[in-house]
Amino acid sequence: MITGVVTNIQYFTMFDGPGVRTTVFLKGCRLNCRWCHNPEGVRHYPEVFHLWSKCNDCGQCDDICPTGALQVVECLEQDVTGAAPGSISVKIRDKMVRKIRIDKGLCLGCRQCVEVCIQAAFVISGEIMTVAEVIEKVAQERLMYENSDGGGLTLSGGEPTAQPEFCLALLKAAKEKGINTALDTCGYVRWDILNEMLNYTDVVLFDLKNMDHKVHKEFTGVSNDLIRENARRIIARGGVEMRVRVPVIPEINDSAENMQKTAQFISALGLIEVDILPFHPWAGQSYRLLGLDYPFTVGEWYPVEKQEAIEEIFRANGLKPNRLGG
């Protein structure tokens, strides 16, 4: 029986492939992007997080951890109010909060803190599920897929190919039930593994984060050589629709030079459209809720005028930019 670790199953998603879809987030990633919007999905195993917003500081967990992994700290937090899409005018309020940080190196995952907390402030990110359990949930929405112009299952993460056996089995099972499949990937995976997955994939959502080798490694932890090569291989292979998605991250990949190189690379692949995902302020909420440090300023939407300038670069290279979520 094949099992995997799932962080979330999200229904009625609109930006994870054609039509209305069910997106299954698999846990684990080979990259370590500083701006990751799903920090709970990076590690490859179920783990405990502390939701400080639910904590009432009752002290029930103070002595419960057998390894001393729970550490109480006080830190300055930025509370954001009044933000609106397309606006960079927000109210930011500084406040001191008491947080419990979990030393992942000491945490055994014994769940004693989860069981003792009456506020449900400790949660487990990552549920071990079978292929049959996941597909049963996905198949419940079959009527929605059929009525939404190509909807279906999208595997995301984390990085779904980081669980290669589970990912492949899910794609196979979905196709056996006649469900459209999409694979949302960073492309950092051995070609023989990816190539087999593509046999059961209708759409590939392929992320391009930065074209500069040095910058890509600095901010994601890995080179982009394999990623670029896999993008070319997918096109040469054929038999699957490919959509490139470009996250726009301030001061990391949003320079005119990088966007020009990105547009040229996509155009050389023979593609016509590109999906652009502009940076948004709510990316930091997961970090705040999970007691993690967020590396960007809280509460800032990516400026509209800069977004429009980037889109113009893609148009100048013969591409049609589609702005998602911004």
Contacts in CASP RR format, 6 or more apart in sequence:
PFRMAT RR
TARGET T0000
AUTHOR 0000-0000-0000
METHOD contacts of the structure
MODEL  1
MITGVVTNIQYFTMFDGPGVRTTVFLKGCRLNCRWCHNPEGVRHYPEVFH
LWSKCNDCGQCDDICPTGALQVVECLEQDVTGAAPGSISVKIRDKMVRKI
RIDKGLCLGCRQCVEVCIQAAFVISGEIMTVAEVIEKVAQERLMYENSDG
GGLTLSGGEPTAQPEFCLALLKAAKEKGINTALDTCGYVRWDILNEMLNY
TDVVLFDLKNMDHKVHKEFTGVSNDLIRENARRIIARGGVEMRVRVPVIP
EINDSAENMQKTAQFISALGLIEVDILPFHPWAGQSYRLLGLDYPFTVGE
WYPVEKQEAIEEIFRANGLKPNRLGG
1 130 0 8 1.000
1 131 0 8 1.000
2 130 0 8 1.000
2 131 0 8 1.000
2 165 0 8 1.000
2 166 0 8 1.000
2 169 0 8 1.000
3 128 0 8 1.000
3 129 0 8 1.000
3 130 0 8 1.000
3 131 0 8 1.000
3 166 0 8 1.000
4 26 0 8 1.000
4 128 0 8 1.000
4 129 0 8 1.000
4 130 0 8 1.000
4 163 0 8 1.000
4 166 0 8 1.000
5 26 0 8 1.000
5 27 0 8 1.000
5 28 0 8 1.000
5 44 0 8 1.000
5 45 0 8 1.000
5 46 0 8 1.000
5 126 0 8 1.000
5 127 0 8 1.000
5 128 0 8 1.000
5 129 0 8 1.000
5 163 0 8 1.000
6 24 0 8 1.000
6 25 0 8 1.000
6 26 0 8 1.000
6 27 0 8 1.000
6 126 0 8 1.000
6 127 0 8 1.000
6 128 0 8 1.000
6 129 0 8 1.000
6 134 0 8 1.000
7 25 0 8 1.000
7 26 0 8 1.000
7 27 0 8 1.000
7 38 0 8 1.000
7 40 0 8 1.000
7 41 0 8 1.000
7 125 0 8 1.000
7 126 0 8 1.000
7 127 0 8 1.000
7 157 0 8 1.000
7 158 0 8 1.000
8 24 0 8 1.000
8 25 0 8 1.000
9 22 0 8 1.000
9 23 0 8 1.000
9 24 0 8 1.000
9 25 0 8 1.000
9 134 0 8 1.000
9 137 0 8 1.000
9 138 0 8 1.000
10 22 0 8 1.000
10 23 0 8 1.000
10 24 0 8 1.000
10 25 0 8 1.000
11 22 0 8 1.000
11 141 0 8 1.000
12 20 0 8 1.000
12 22 0 8 1.000
12 144 0 8 1.000
13 20 0 8 1.000
13 21 0 8 1.000
13 22 0 8 1.000
13 23 0 8 1.000
13 154 0 8 1.000
14 20 0 8 1.000
14 21 0 8 1.000
15 275 0 8 1.000
15 324 0 8 1.000
15 325 0 8 1.000
16 23 0 8 1.000
16 154 0 8 1.000
16 156 0 8 1.000
16 182 0 8 1.000
16 184 0 8 1.000
16 205 0 8 1.000
17 151 0 8 1.000
17 154 0 8 1.000
17 182 0 8 1.000
17 203 0 8 1.000
17 205 0 8 1.000
17 243 0 8 1.000
18 149 0 8 1.000
18 150 0 8 1.000
18 151 0 8 1.000
18 180 0 8 1.000
18 182 0 8 1.000
18 203 0 8 1.000
19 145 0 8 1.000
19 148 0 8 1.000
19 149 0 8 1.000
19 150 0 8 1.000
19 151 0 8 1.000
19 152 0 8 1.000
20 144 0 8 1.000
20 145 0 8 1.000
20 148 0 8 1.000
20 151 0 8 1.000
20 152 0 8 1.000
21 145 0 8 1.000
21 151 0 8 1.000
21 152 0 8 1.000
21 153 0 8 1.000
21 154 0 8 1.000
21 182 0 8 1.000
22 137 0 8 1.000
22 138 0 8 1.000
22 141 0 8 1.000
22 152 0 8 1.000
22 153 0 8 1.000
22 154 0 8 1.000
23 153 0 8 1.000
23 154 0 8 1.000
23 155 0 8 1.000
23 156 0 8 1.000
23 184 0 8 1.000
24 134 0 8 1.000
24 138 0 8 1.000
24 153 0 8 1.000
24 154 0 8 1.000
24 155 0 8 1.000
24 156 0 8 1.000
24 170 0 8 1.000
25 38 0 8 1.000
25 41 0 8 1.000
25 156 0 8 1.000
25 157 0 8 1.000
25 158 0 8 1.000
26 155 0 8 1.000
26 156 0 8 1.000
26 157 0 8 1.000
26 158 0 8 1.000
26 159 0 8 1.000
26 160 0 8 1.000
26 162 0 8 1.000
26 163 0 8 1.000
26 166 0 8 1.000
26 167 0 8 1.000
27 41 0 8 1.000
27 43 0 8 1.000
27 44 0 8 1.000
27 45 0 8 1.000
27 46 0 8 1.000
27 125 0 8 1.000
27 126 0 8 1.000
27 157 0 8 1.000
27 158 0 8 1.000
27 163 0 8 1.000
28 41 0 8 1.000
28 42 0 8 1.000
28 43 0 8 1.000
28 44 0 8 1.000
28 157 0 8 1.000
28 158 0 8 1.000
28 159 0 8 1.000
28 162 0 8 1.000
28 163 0 8 1.000
29 36 0 8 1.000
29 41 0 8 1.000
29 42 0 8 1.000
29 157 0 8 1.000
29 158 0 8 1.000
29 159 0 8 1.000
29 162 0 8 1.000
29 186 0 8 1.000
30 159 0 8 1.000
30 162 0 8 1.000
30 186 0 8 1.000
30 188 0 8 1.000
30 189 0 8 1.000
30 222 0 8 1.000
31 159 0 8 1.000
31 186 0 8 1.000
31 188 0 8 1.000
31 220 0 8 1.000
31 221 0 8 1.000
31 222 0 8 1.000
32 42 0 8 1.000
32 220 0 8 1.000
32 221 0 8 1.000
33 209 0 8 1.000
33 219 0 8 1.000
33 220 0 8 1.000
34 219 0 8 1.000
34 220 0 8 1.000
34 252 0 8 1.000
34 295 0 8 1.000
35 219 0 8 1.000
35 247 0 8 1.000
35 249 0 8 1.000
35 252 0 8 1.000
35 279 0 8 1.000
35 283 0 8 1.000
35 295 0 8 1.000
35 296 0 8 1.000
36 42 0 8 1.000
37 283 0 8 1.000
37 286 0 8 1.000
38 157 0 8 1.000
38 158 0 8 1.000
38 286 0 8 1.000
39 286 0 8 1.000
39 287 0 8 1.000
39 290 0 8 1.000
39 292 0 8 1.000
40 47 0 8 1.000
40 49 0 8 1.000
40 125 0 8 1.000
40 126 0 8 1.000
40 286 0 8 1.000
40 290 0 8 1.000
41 125 0 8 1.000
41 126 0 8 1.000
41 157 0 8 1.000
41 158 0 8 1.000
42 158 0 8 1.000
43 104 0 8 1.000
44 162 0 8 1.000
44 163 0 8 1.000
45 126 0 8 1.000
46 109 0 8 1.000
46 124 0 8 1.000
46 125 0 8 1.000
46 126 0 8 1.000
46 127 0 8 1.000
46 128 0 8 1.000
47 104 0 8 1.000
47 107 0 8 1.000
47 109 0 8 1.000
47 124 0 8 1.000
47 125 0 8 1.000
47 126 0 8 1.000
48 102 0 8 1.000
48 107 0 8 1.000
48 109 0 8 1.000
48 111 0 8 1.000
48 113 0 8 1.000
48 114 0 8 1.000
48 122 0 8 1.000
48 123 0 8 1.000
48 124 0 8 1.000
48 125 0 8 1.000
49 102 0 8 1.000
49 122 0 8 1.000
49 123 0 8 1.000
49 124 0 8 1.000
49 125 0 8 1.000
49 289 0 8 1.000
49 290 0 8 1.000
49 291 0 8 1.000
50 70 0 8 1.000
50 99 0 8 1.000
50 100 0 8 1.000
50 101 0 8 1.000
50 102 0 8 1.000
50 113 0 8 1.000
50 121 0 8 1.000
50 122 0 8 1.000
50 290 0 8 1.000
50 291 0 8 1.000
51 120 0 8 1.000
51 121 0 8 1.000
51 122 0 8 1.000
51 123 0 8 1.000
51 289 0 8 1.000
51 290 0 8 1.000
52 97 0 8 1.000
52 98 0 8 1.000
52 99 0 8 1.000
52 100 0 8 1.000
52 121 0 8 1.000
52 288 0 8 1.000
52 289 0 8 1.000
52 291 0 8 1.000
53 288 0 8 1.000
53 289 0 8 1.000
54 119 0 8 1.000
54 120 0 8 1.000
54 121 0 8 1.000
55 98 0 8 1.000
55 99 0 8 1.000
55 100 0 8 1.000
55 119 0 8 1.000
55 121 0 8 1.000
56 119 0 8 1.000
56 121 0 8 1.000
57 98 0 8 1.000
58 118 0 8 1.000
58 119 0 8 1.000
60 116 0 8 1.000
60 117 0 8 1.000
60 118 0 8 1.000
61 70 0 8 1.000
61 100 0 8 1.000
61 113 0 8 1.000
61 116 0 8 1.000
61 117 0 8 1.000
61 122 0 8 1.000
62 70 0 8 1.000
62 72 0 8 1.000
64 70 0 8 1.000
64 112 0 8 1.000
64 113 0 8 1.000
64 116 0 8 1.000
65 106 0 8 1.000
65 107 0 8 1.000
65 112 0 8 1.000
65 113 0 8 1.000
66 108 0 8 1.000
66 110 0 8 1.000
66 112 0 8 1.000
67 106 0 8 1.000
67 107 0 8 1.000
67 108 0 8 1.000
68 103 0 8 1.000
68 106 0 8 1.000
69 102 0 8 1.000
69 103 0 8 1.000
69 104 0 8 1.000
69 105 0 8 1.000
69 106 0 8 1.000
69 107 0 8 1.000
69 108 0 8 1.000
70 100 0 8 1.000
70 101 0 8 1.000
70 102 0 8 1.000
70 103 0 8 1.000
70 113 0 8 1.000
71 100 0 8 1.000
71 101 0 8 1.000
71 102 0 8 1.000
71 103 0 8 1.000
72 98 0 8 1.000
72 99 0 8 1.000
72 100 0 8 1.000
72 101 0 8 1.000
73 98 0 8 1.000
73 99 0 8 1.000
73 100 0 8 1.000
73 101 0 8 1.000
74 96 0 8 1.000
74 97 0 8 1.000
74 98 0 8 1.000
74 99 0 8 1.000
75 96 0 8 1.000
75 97 0 8 1.000
75 99 0 8 1.000
76 94 0 8 1.000
76 95 0 8 1.000
76 96 0 8 1.000
77 94 0 8 1.000
77 95 0 8 1.000
77 96 0 8 1.000
77 97 0 8 1.000
77 288 0 8 1.000
78 92 0 8 1.000
78 93 0 8 1.000
78 94 0 8 1.000
78 298 0 8 1.000
78 299 0 8 1.000
79 92 0 8 1.000
79 93 0 8 1.000
79 94 0 8 1.000
79 95 0 8 1.000
80 90 0 8 1.000
80 91 0 8 1.000
80 92 0 8 1.000
80 281 0 8 1.000
80 298 0 8 1.000
80 299 0 8 1.000
81 90 0 8 1.000
81 91 0 8 1.000
81 93 0 8 1.000
82 90 0 8 1.000
82 91 0 8 1.000
83 90 0 8 1.000
83 281 0 8 1.000
83 299 0 8 1.000
83 301 0 8 1.000
84 301 0 8 1.000
85 280 0 8 1.000
85 301 0 8 1.000
85 326 0 8 1.000
86 301 0 8 1.000
86 304 0 8 1.000
86 326 0 8 1.000
87 301 0 8 1.000
88 300 0 8 1.000
88 301 0 8 1.000
88 303 0 8 1.000
90 281 0 8 1.000
90 299 0 8 1.000
90 300 0 8 1.000
92 298 0 8 1.000
92 299 0 8 1.000
99 291 0 8 1.000
101 291 0 8 1.000
111 124 0 8 1.000
113 122 0 8 1.000
114 122 0 8 1.000
114 123 0 8 1.000
114 124 0 8 1.000
131 166 0 8 1.000
131 169 0 8 1.000
131 170 0 8 1.000
131 173 0 8 1.000
132 173 0 8 1.000
134 170 0 8 1.000
135 170 0 8 1.000
135 173 0 8 1.000
135 174 0 8 1.000
135 177 0 8 1.000
138 152 0 8 1.000
138 153 0 8 1.000
138 174 0 8 1.000
138 179 0 8 1.000
139 177 0 8 1.000
139 179 0 8 1.000
141 152 0 8 1.000
142 177 0 8 1.000
142 179 0 8 1.000
144 151 0 8 1.000
145 151 0 8 1.000
145 152 0 8 1.000
145 179 0 8 1.000
145 180 0 8 1.000
150 180 0 8 1.000
151 180 0 8 1.000
152 174 0 8 1.000
152 179 0 8 1.000
152 180 0 8 1.000
152 181 0 8 1.000
152 182 0 8 1.000
153 170 0 8 1.000
153 174 0 8 1.000
153 179 0 8 1.000
153 180 0 8 1.000
153 181 0 8 1.000
153 182 0 8 1.000
154 181 0 8 1.000
154 182 0 8 1.000
154 183 0 8 1.000
154 184 0 8 1.000
154 205 0 8 1.000
155 167 0 8 1.000
155 170 0 8 1.000
155 171 0 8 1.000
155 181 0 8 1.000
155 182 0 8 1.000
155 183 0 8 1.000
155 184 0 8 1.000
156 184 0 8 1.000
157 184 0 8 1.000
159 185 0 8 1.000
159 186 0 8 1.000
159 188 0 8 1.000
159 189 0 8 1.000
160 167 0 8 1.000
160 183 0 8 1.000
160 184 0 8 1.000
160 185 0 8 1.000
161 167 0 8 1.000
161 183 0 8 1.000
161 185 0 8 1.000
161 187 0 8 1.000
161 189 0 8 1.000
161 193 0 8 1.000
161 194 0 8 1.000
161 197 0 8 1.000
162 189 0 8 1.000
164 189 0 8 1.000
164 193 0 8 1.000
164 197 0 8 1.000
167 183 0 8 1.000
167 197 0 8 1.000
168 193 0 8 1.000
168 196 0 8 1.000
168 197 0 8 1.000
168 200 0 8 1.000
171 181 0 8 1.000
171 183 0 8 1.000
171 197 0 8 1.000
171 200 0 8 1.000
171 201 0 8 1.000
172 200 0 8 1.000
174 180 0 8 1.000
174 181 0 8 1.000
174 200 0 8 1.000
175 181 0 8 1.000
175 200 0 8 1.000
180 202 0 8 1.000
180 203 0 8 1.000
181 200 0 8 1.000
181 201 0 8 1.000
181 202 0 8 1.000
181 203 0 8 1.000
182 201 0 8 1.000
182 202 0 8 1.000
182 203 0 8 1.000
182 204 0 8 1.000
182 205 0 8 1.000
183 197 0 8 1.000
183 198 0 8 1.000
183 201 0 8 1.000
183 203 0 8 1.000
183 204 0 8 1.000
183 205 0 8 1.000
184 205 0 8 1.000
184 207 0 8 1.000
184 245 0 8 1.000
185 194 0 8 1.000
185 204 0 8 1.000
185 205 0 8 1.000
185 206 0 8 1.000
185 207 0 8 1.000
186 207 0 8 1.000
186 209 0 8 1.000
186 227 0 8 1.000
187 194 0 8 1.000
187 206 0 8 1.000
187 207 0 8 1.000
187 226 0 8 1.000
187 227 0 8 1.000
187 230 0 8 1.000
187 231 0 8 1.000
188 222 0 8 1.000
188 226 0 8 1.000
188 227 0 8 1.000
188 230 0 8 1.000
189 226 0 8 1.000
189 230 0 8 1.000
191 229 0 8 1.000
191 230 0 8 1.000
191 233 0 8 1.000
194 230 0 8 1.000
194 233 0 8 1.000
194 234 0 8 1.000
195 233 0 8 1.000
195 237 0 8 1.000
198 204 0 8 1.000
198 234 0 8 1.000
198 237 0 8 1.000
198 239 0 8 1.000
198 240 0 8 1.000
201 240 0 8 1.000
202 240 0 8 1.000
202 241 0 8 1.000
203 240 0 8 1.000
203 241 0 8 1.000
203 242 0 8 1.000
203 243 0 8 1.000
204 234 0 8 1.000
204 240 0 8 1.000
204 241 0 8 1.000
204 242 0 8 1.000
204 243 0 8 1.000
205 243 0 8 1.000
205 245 0 8 1.000
205 275 0 8 1.000
206 231 0 8 1.000
206 234 0 8 1.000
206 242 0 8 1.000
206 243 0 8 1.000
206 244 0 8 1.000
206 245 0 8 1.000
207 244 0 8 1.000
207 245 0 8 1.000
207 246 0 8 1.000
207 247 0 8 1.000
208 227 0 8 1.000
208 231 0 8 1.000
208 244 0 8 1.000
208 245 0 8 1.000
208 246 0 8 1.000
208 262 0 8 1.000
208 265 0 8 1.000
208 266 0 8 1.000
209 216 0 8 1.000
209 219 0 8 1.000
209 220 0 8 1.000
209 224 0 8 1.000
209 246 0 8 1.000
209 247 0 8 1.000
209 249 0 8 1.000
209 253 0 8 1.000
210 216 0 8 1.000
210 219 0 8 1.000
210 220 0 8 1.000
210 224 0 8 1.000
210 252 0 8 1.000
210 253 0 8 1.000
210 258 0 8 1.000
211 224 0 8 1.000
211 258 0 8 1.000
211 261 0 8 1.000
211 262 0 8 1.000
211 265 0 8 1.000
212 258 0 8 1.000
212 261 0 8 1.000
213 223 0 8 1.000
213 224 0 8 1.000
213 225 0 8 1.000
215 252 0 8 1.000
215 253 0 8 1.000
215 258 0 8 1.000
216 222 0 8 1.000
216 223 0 8 1.000
216 224 0 8 1.000
217 223 0 8 1.000
217 224 0 8 1.000
219 252 0 8 1.000
228 265 0 8 1.000
231 242 0 8 1.000
231 244 0 8 1.000
231 265 0 8 1.000
231 269 0 8 1.000
232 269 0 8 1.000
234 240 0 8 1.000
234 242 0 8 1.000
235 242 0 8 1.000
235 269 0 8 1.000
235 270 0 8 1.000
235 271 0 8 1.000
242 269 0 8 1.000
242 271 0 8 1.000
243 271 0 8 1.000
243 273 0 8 1.000
243 274 0 8 1.000
243 275 0 8 1.000
244 266 0 8 1.000
244 269 0 8 1.000
244 271 0 8 1.000
244 274 0 8 1.000
244 275 0 8 1.000
245 274 0 8 1.000
245 275 0 8 1.000
245 276 0 8 1.000
245 277 0 8 1.000
245 324 0 8 1.000
246 253 0 8 1.000
246 259 0 8 1.000
246 262 0 8 1.000
246 274 0 8 1.000
246 275 0 8 1.000
246 276 0 8 1.000
246 277 0 8 1.000
247 253 0 8 1.000
247 277 0 8 1.000
247 279 0 8 1.000
248 254 0 8 1.000
248 276 0 8 1.000
248 277 0 8 1.000
248 278 0 8 1.000
248 279 0 8 1.000
248 302 0 8 1.000
248 307 0 8 1.000
248 310 0 8 1.000
249 279 0 8 1.000
250 279 0 8 1.000
250 296 0 8 1.000
250 300 0 8 1.000
250 302 0 8 1.000
253 259 0 8 1.000
253 262 0 8 1.000
254 302 0 8 1.000
254 306 0 8 1.000
254 310 0 8 1.000
256 309 0 8 1.000
256 313 0 8 1.000
259 310 0 8 1.000
259 313 0 8 1.000
259 314 0 8 1.000
260 313 0 8 1.000
260 317 0 8 1.000
263 274 0 8 1.000
263 313 0 8 1.000
263 314 0 8 1.000
263 316 0 8 1.000
263 317 0 8 1.000
263 319 0 8 1.000
264 317 0 8 1.000
266 274 0 8 1.000
266 314 0 8 1.000
266 317 0 8 1.000
266 319 0 8 1.000
267 317 0 8 1.000
267 318 0 8 1.000
267 319 0 8 1.000
271 319 0 8 1.000
272 318 0 8 1.000
272 319 0 8 1.000
272 320 0 8 1.000
273 319 0 8 1.000
273 320 0 8 1.000
273 321 0 8 1.000
273 322 0 8 1.000
274 314 0 8 1.000
274 319 0 8 1.000
274 320 0 8 1.000
274 321 0 8 1.000
274 322 0 8 1.000
275 321 0 8 1.000
275 322 0 8 1.000
275 324 0 8 1.000
276 307 0 8 1.000
276 310 0 8 1.000
276 311 0 8 1.000
276 314 0 8 1.000
276 321 0 8 1.000
276 322 0 8 1.000
276 323 0 8 1.000
276 324 0 8 1.000
277 324 0 8 1.000
277 325 0 8 1.000
277 326 0 8 1.000
278 301 0 8 1.000
278 302 0 8 1.000
278 307 0 8 1.000
278 323 0 8 1.000
278 325 0 8 1.000
278 326 0 8 1.000
279 296 0 8 1.000
279 300 0 8 1.000
279 301 0 8 1.000
279 302 0 8 1.000
280 301 0 8 1.000
280 302 0 8 1.000
280 325 0 8 1.000
280 326 0 8 1.000
281 298 0 8 1.000
281 299 0 8 1.000
281 300 0 8 1.000
281 301 0 8 1.000
283 294 0 8 1.000
283 296 0 8 1.000
284 294 0 8 1.000
284 296 0 8 1.000
284 298 0 8 1.000
286 292 0 8 1.000
287 293 0 8 1.000
287 294 0 8 1.000
288 294 0 8 1.000
288 298 0 8 1.000
301 326 0 8 1.000
302 326 0 8 1.000
307 323 0 8 1.000
307 326 0 8 1.000
310 321 0 8 1.000
311 321 0 8 1.000
311 323 0 8 1.000
314 320 0 8 1.000
314 321 0 8 1.000
315 321 0 8 1.000
END
